Structures are given as C-alpha cells and as structure tokens.
Amino acid sequence: MSLFLVFLAIVLIGVAVLLGTGLATKIFRRRRDGGAGGSFDDGFDEPVASLPPVLLPERAAAADIDRLRFAVGLRGYRMDQVDQVLDDLREQIVTKDQEIEALGEELERLRPPTEQRP
C-alpha cells in the first residue's frame, strides 16, 4: 500500500510540474489541420488587429518620426506596427534617393560644357 502512495505522489508531483511550467501545453497542443504537418494552434500566429495602424504622412519629416508612438504588447512593441512604419520609411527613402539622382543628372545636363565636372 505504501508503494502505491509513493507512486501516486510522484505522478501528482509530475503533473503539477507539467502544469506549472507550461510544458503540458507544448506536449498536448493540437495542430490546425489535425494531421502530422501544418502549424500549431497556440494563439500566437497572427497579431490582433484591435489597434489602429501607425501611419506616416506621404513625405515624413524628422518631427513626424519623433512623434511616433507604438503600442506595447506582451513582449515589447507591436511588431506589425513597427514593421509597417519601417516599410513606409524604406519606400520614402528610396523615392528621395531616386529624386536626388534624377535632379543631379538634370543639373549635369543643364550645365554649360565648360563647367562640367570630369
């Protein structure tokens, strides 16, 4: 009888450790498609779109970037908001670089031949 109680105590301690550390959810989590392949349905796949997106104006200035505020999530800033702002900034920088290059070419074309740089 005492051996059974020791075994039962070990099982109960094991279950408590599994539940307390969150290992049980990793071991017994379900797949979305029910099969061996596919992704897990753990609730962290897609960000919740309950907050409005953080948008920049068409031509962002330094003051616009200083005023940016991102929502804070469980593990820091909301990644979807930060990614969107970085994508917008990248596109604006590429556009400005193209404009600068086009204006430089036009300036070289409009200069008199004696003032052209080597």
C-alpha positions as CSV (number, residue, x, y, z in Angstrom):
1,M,0.0,0.0,0.0
2,S,2.8,2.4,0.8
3,L,4.4,1.8,-2.6
4,F,1.2,2.8,-4.3
5,L,1.1,6.0,-2.3
6,V,4.7,6.8,-3.2
7,F,3.9,6.2,-6.9
8,L,0.8,8.3,-6.7
9,A,2.7,11.2,-5.0
10,I,5.4,11.0,-7.8
11,V,2.7,11.1,-10.5
12,L,0.9,14.1,-8.8
13,I,4.2,16.0,-8.5
14,G,5.0,15.3,-12.2
15,V,1.5,16.6,-13.2
16,A,2.0,19.7,-11.0
17,V,5.4,20.4,-12.6
18,L,4.0,20.0,-16.1
19,L,1.1,22.3,-15.5
20,G,3.2,24.8,-13.5
21,T,5.9,25.2,-16.2
22,G,3.6,25.2,-19.2
23,L,5.1,22.1,-20.7
24,A,1.7,20.4,-20.9
25,T,0.5,22.9,-23.5
26,K,3.6,22.3,-25.6
27,I,3.2,18.5,-25.4
28,F,-0.5,18.3,-25.9
29,R,-1.2,21.2,-28.3
30,R,-3.3,20.5,-31.3
31,R,-2.5,21.0,-34.9
32,R,-4.8,23.1,-37.1
33,D,-5.2,20.5,-39.8
34,G,-5.4,17.6,-37.4
35,G,-2.5,15.8,-39.1
36,A,1.2,15.5,-38.7
37,G,2.0,18.5,-40.9
38,G,0.9,22.1,-40.6
39,S,1.2,24.7,-37.9
40,F,0.2,24.6,-34.3
41,D,-2.9,26.5,-33.0
42,D,-1.2,28.1,-30.0
43,G,-2.9,31.6,-30.3
44,F,0.3,33.4,-31.3
45,D,0.1,33.1,-35.1
46,E,-1.5,36.3,-36.1
47,P,-1.3,39.6,-34.3
48,V,-4.6,41.0,-33.0
49,A,-5.6,44.0,-35.2
50,S,-7.6,45.7,-32.5
51,L,-5.4,48.8,-32.6
52,P,-5.2,51.3,-35.5
53,P,-2.1,51.1,-37.6
54,V,0.7,53.7,-37.0
55,L,0.9,55.7,-40.2
56,L,3.4,58.3,-41.5
57,P,2.5,61.2,-43.8
58,E,3.3,60.9,-47.5
59,R,6.6,62.8,-47.0
60,A,7.7,62.2,-43.5
61,A,9.9,64.7,-41.7
62,A,12.1,64.2,-38.7
63,A,9.4,65.7,-36.4
64,D,6.9,63.1,-37.7
65,I,9.3,60.3,-36.7
66,D,9.9,61.9,-33.3
67,R,6.1,61.9,-32.7
68,L,5.7,58.2,-33.4
69,R,4.3,56.0,-30.6
70,F,3.8,52.3,-30.8
71,A,1.5,50.2,-28.7
72,V,3.3,48.0,-26.2
73,G,2.4,44.3,-26.4
74,L,3.3,41.3,-24.3
75,R,7.0,41.1,-25.4
76,G,7.6,44.8,-26.3
77,Y,6.4,47.0,-29.2
78,R,3.8,45.6,-31.6
79,M,5.9,44.1,-34.4
80,D,3.2,44.6,-37.0
81,Q,3.2,48.4,-36.3
82,V,7.0,48.7,-36.3
83,D,7.3,46.7,-39.5
84,Q,4.7,48.9,-41.3
85,V,6.5,52.1,-40.3
86,L,9.9,50.7,-41.3
87,D,8.4,49.6,-44.7
88,D,7.0,53.1,-45.2
89,L,10.3,54.8,-44.3
90,R,12.2,52.5,-46.7
91,E,9.9,53.4,-49.5
92,Q,10.2,57.1,-48.8
93,I,14.0,56.9,-48.7
94,V,14.1,55.0,-52.0
95,T,11.9,57.6,-53.6
96,K,14.0,60.5,-52.2
97,D,17.2,58.8,-53.5
98,Q,15.7,58.5,-56.9
99,E,14.6,62.1,-56.9
100,I,18.1,63.2,-55.8
101,E,19.7,61.1,-58.6
102,A,17.3,62.5,-61.2
103,L,17.9,66.1,-60.1
104,G,21.7,65.5,-60.2
105,E,21.6,64.2,-63.7
106,E,19.4,67.1,-64.8
107,L,21.8,69.6,-63.2
108,E,24.7,68.0,-65.1
109,R,22.8,68.1,-68.3
110,L,21.9,71.8,-67.9
111,R,25.4,73.0,-67.0
112,P,27.4,74.6,-69.8
113,P,30.1,72.3,-71.3
114,T,32.9,74.4,-69.8
115,E,31.7,73.9,-66.2
116,Q,31.1,70.2,-66.4
117,R,32.9,68.1,-64.0
118,P,35.4,65.4,-65.1
